[in-house]
């Protein structure tokens, strides 16, 4: 599996569902972002399912920022994105789910762990890409002490898994 890469500096995303006016992910707002390793679940064949090109992540003033880049914008609608934050020090895993609804709306739910405030504080938008900011400090997490997993799929099936061993 491709390895993850750590961010090289803070990111400065504008959460509008597009990257820097249509330029690619290397430019501007996400330039310093790290990248999560992509593991396809063994049960899914590569030929079918949702094509997600990459998931990038970074930090902005203590908030965790995520960018989900699909192979085509049309695959975003109806997606479910599960974000799993696993602290190294404790068993209090935090799991959030985002449902991408029509016209760029995102429904965020706290699935597990102390994340009601976190779910309420999420800023997200999608159009060509999905961009979101998670105020993880609100649940006592900081950049040095947890690993991150992002599962993407639809209709209850996980089709893509992206993870970092640690988001330092």
C-alpha positions in Angstrom: 0.0 0.0 0.0 1.2 3.5 -0.6 2.6 5.1 2.5 1.3 8.2 4.2 3.2 11.4 4.3 3.1 14.0 7.1 2.1 17.6 6.4 5.1 19.9 5.9 3.5 22.9 7.4 0.1 24.5 8.2 -2.6 24.4 5.6 -4.9 27.3 4.8 -8.0 25.9 3.1 -11.0 27.8 2.1 -13.9 25.4 2.8 -15.9 25.8 -0.4 -15.7 22.4 -2.1 -13.2 23.6 -4.7 -9.4 23.8 -4.7 -8.0 27.2 -5.4 -10.3 28.1 -8.2 -10.0 24.8 -10.1 -6.2 24.3 -9.9 -4.9 21.0 -8.7 -4.2 19.8 -5.2 -0.6 20.8 -5.3 -1.5 24.5 -5.4 -2.1 27.0 -2.7 -4.4 26.2 0.1 -3.5 22.4 0.5 0.1 22.7 -0.7 1.6 21.8 2.7 -0.9 18.9 3.4 0.1 15.4 4.2 -1.4 12.4 2.4 -3.1 9.3 3.9 -2.2 5.8 2.7 -4.9 4.2 0.6 -5.9 0.7 1.5 -8.7 -0.9 -0.5 -10.8 -3.2 1.6 -10.1 -6.7 0.5 -13.7 -7.4 -0.3 -14.0 -4.8 -2.9 -12.8 -5.1 -6.5 -10.9 -2.2 -7.9 -13.2 -2.1 -11.0 -16.3 -1.2 -9.1 -17.3 1.2 -6.4 -16.4 4.8 -5.7 -13.1 6.1 -7.0 -11.4 8.4 -4.6 -8.1 9.6 -5.8 -6.6 10.7 -2.5 -7.2 12.0 1.0 -5.0 14.8 2.2 -4.8 16.2 5.7 -3.2 19.1 7.6 -3.4 21.4 10.5 -4.7 25.0 10.8 -4.6 26.6 14.3 -5.1 23.3 16.0 -7.9 22.1 13.8 -7.6 19.0 11.6 -8.3 19.8 8.0 -9.2 17.0 5.5 -9.5 17.0 1.7 -11.1 14.1 -0.2 -10.3 14.2 -3.9 -12.6 12.0 -6.1 -11.8 10.8 -9.5 -14.8 12.7 -10.7 -17.0 15.2 -8.8 -20.1 13.3 -9.7 -19.1 10.5 -7.3 -19.4 12.7 -4.2 -23.1 12.9 -3.9 -24.5 10.3 -1.6 -21.2 9.3 -0.1 -20.7 8.4 3.5 -17.4 9.4 5.0 -16.4 7.9 8.4 -13.6 9.6 10.2 -12.0 7.6 13.0 -9.6 9.3 15.4 -7.8 6.9 17.7 -5.8 8.5 20.5 -2.5 6.7 21.3 -3.0 7.2 25.1 -6.5 6.1 25.7 -9.3 3.9 24.4 -11.7 6.8 23.7 -11.8 6.4 20.0 -13.8 9.2 18.3 -15.9 8.2 15.2 -17.7 10.8 13.1 -19.8 10.2 10.0 -20.5 12.7 7.2 -23.2 12.1 4.7 -22.9 14.1 1.5 -26.3 15.3 0.5 -27.4 17.2 -2.6 -26.2 20.7 -3.4 -23.1 20.6 -1.2 -24.9 19.9 2.1 -23.1 17.7 4.6 -24.8 16.0 7.5 -22.4 15.3 10.4 -23.1 12.8 13.2 -21.2 11.6 16.2 -21.1 7.8 16.1 -18.8 7.0 19.0 -16.8 8.7 21.7 -17.0 12.3 23.2 -17.7 14.0 19.9 -21.0 15.9 20.0 -19.2 19.2 20.2 -16.9 18.1 17.5 -19.7 17.1 15.2 -21.4 20.4 15.8 -18.2 22.3 15.0 -17.4 20.6 11.8 -17.2 23.0 8.8 -17.6 21.1 5.5 -18.4 21.7 1.9 -18.3 19.7 -1.3 -18.5 20.5 -5.0 -15.5 19.3 -7.0 -13.9 17.9 -3.8 -14.9 17.5 -0.2 -13.2 19.9 2.2 -13.7 19.9 6.0 -12.3 21.3 9.2 -12.6 19.3 12.5 -12.0 21.3 15.7 -10.4 18.3 17.4 -9.1 20.4 20.3 -12.7 20.5 21.4 -12.4 16.8 22.3 -8.9 17.2 23.8 -7.0 15.9 20.9 -3.9 17.5 19.5 -1.8 16.9 16.4 0.7 14.7 18.2 -1.3 11.9 19.8 -3.7 10.1 17.6 -4.0 8.1 14.4 -6.5 8.9 11.7 -8.6 6.6 9.5 -11.0 7.8 6.8 -13.5 5.2 5.3 -15.4 6.2 2.2 -18.3 4.4 0.7 -22.0 4.3 0.1 -25.1 2.3 1.0 -23.4 0.9 4.1 -20.4 -0.5 2.2 -16.9 0.8 2.8 -15.2 1.1 -0.6 -12.0 3.1 0.2 -10.0 3.2 3.4 -7.3 5.8 4.0 -5.1 5.9 7.1 -2.1 7.3 8.8 -0.3 5.5 11.5 0.1 8.8 13.4 -0.7 12.3 12.3 2.4 13.9 13.8 
